[in-house]
Amino acid sequence: MANTAPSPRLRTFAASLAGAGLLFWLYTFYHIAHVPQGDGTGFQWLAVIPLGGIFLMLTLPSLILVLIGRLLQLAAVLGLIGLAAFGYIWIQLLAEFPKH
C-alpha cells in the first residue's frame, strides 16, 4: 500500500493561507470600527456582509479541512481564492470609506 500521508509542506501552506484569511477577516472589523463616522448612519458596517460571506464560504472550510488533515489541496485552493476575494472586495470598500 502506498504512503498516502499528507505532505507537511502542503499542510503548512494550506494552514498559512487559511490563517492569513482568518487574520485579515478579523482585522476588517477593527478597520471598519475606526472609519470616520461620515454621515453618522453606520452604513460602513454593511461591509461585513460580503466579507463574512467570503469567510464562511472559503476561509472557514479551508480552516476546517486543515484542522482535520483532509483534502489539503482543496484547502489550499479555497484559502487562495478566499484571499484573492478578500483583496478584491477590500479594495472596492476602501474606495467607498470616507477618508480620515
C-alpha positions as CSV (number, residue, x, y, z in Angstrom):
1,M,0.0,0.0,0.0
2,A,1.3,3.4,-0.9
3,N,2.1,6.1,1.6
4,T,-0.9,8.5,1.5
5,A,0.1,10.6,4.4
6,P,-0.4,14.3,3.6
7,S,2.7,16.4,2.9
8,P,3.7,18.5,5.9
9,R,4.7,21.3,3.5
10,L,1.2,21.2,1.9
11,R,-0.5,21.3,5.3
12,T,1.7,24.2,6.3
13,F,1.0,26.1,3.1
14,A,-2.8,25.5,3.4
15,A,-2.8,26.5,7.1
16,S,-0.9,29.6,6.3
17,L,-3.4,30.7,3.6
18,A,-6.4,29.9,5.9
19,G,-4.7,31.6,8.8
20,A,-4.0,34.7,6.8
21,G,-7.6,34.8,5.7
22,L,-8.8,34.5,9.2
23,L,-6.5,37.2,10.5
24,F,-7.5,39.5,7.6
25,W,-11.2,39.0,8.3
26,L,-10.7,39.8,11.9
27,Y,-8.6,42.9,11.0
28,T,-11.5,44.2,8.8
29,F,-13.7,44.6,11.9
30,Y,-11.0,46.7,13.6
31,H,-10.6,48.9,10.5
32,I,-14.3,49.3,9.9
33,A,-14.8,50.3,13.6
34,H,-12.2,53.1,13.0
35,V,-13.7,54.5,9.8
36,P,-14.7,58.2,10.3
37,Q,-18.4,58.5,11.0
38,G,-19.2,60.3,7.8
39,D,-23.0,60.9,7.9
40,G,-23.4,59.0,11.1
41,T,-25.7,56.3,9.7
42,G,-23.3,53.4,10.4
43,F,-23.6,52.1,6.8
44,Q,-19.9,51.2,6.8
45,W,-20.9,48.2,8.8
46,L,-22.7,46.7,5.8
47,A,-19.2,45.8,4.6
48,V,-19.1,42.9,7.0
49,I,-21.8,41.1,4.9
50,P,-19.6,40.3,1.8
51,L,-16.5,39.8,3.9
52,G,-18.4,37.4,6.2
53,G,-19.7,35.6,3.1
54,I,-16.1,35.1,1.9
55,F,-15.1,33.9,5.3
56,L,-18.0,31.4,5.6
57,M,-17.7,30.0,2.1
58,L,-14.0,29.9,1.6
59,T,-11.8,30.6,4.6
60,L,-13.7,28.6,7.2
61,P,-14.0,25.4,5.1
62,S,-10.3,25.8,4.4
63,L,-9.5,26.0,8.1
64,I,-11.7,23.0,8.9
65,L,-10.0,20.9,6.2
66,V,-6.6,21.8,7.5
67,L,-7.5,21.1,11.1
68,I,-8.8,17.6,10.2
69,G,-5.9,17.0,7.8
70,R,-8.2,16.1,4.9
71,L,-8.3,17.3,1.3
72,L,-5.3,19.7,1.8
73,Q,-5.1,20.6,-1.9
74,L,-8.7,21.7,-1.8
75,A,-8.0,23.6,1.5
76,A,-5.1,25.4,-0.2
77,V,-7.2,26.3,-3.2
78,L,-10.1,27.6,-1.0
79,G,-7.6,29.6,1.1
80,L,-6.0,31.1,-2.0
81,I,-9.4,32.0,-3.6
82,G,-10.5,33.4,-0.3
83,L,-7.5,35.7,0.0
84,A,-8.0,36.9,-3.6
85,A,-11.7,37.6,-2.9
86,F,-10.9,39.4,0.3
87,G,-8.4,41.6,-1.6
88,Y,-10.8,42.4,-4.4
89,I,-13.7,43.3,-2.1
90,W,-11.4,45.2,0.3
91,I,-10.0,47.4,-2.5
92,Q,-13.6,48.2,-3.5
93,L,-14.6,49.0,0.1
94,L,-11.6,51.3,0.8
95,A,-12.6,53.4,-2.2
96,E,-16.1,53.8,-0.6
97,F,-15.0,54.6,3.0
98,P,-14.6,58.2,3.9
99,K,-11.0,59.4,4.2
100,H,-9.6,60.3,7.6
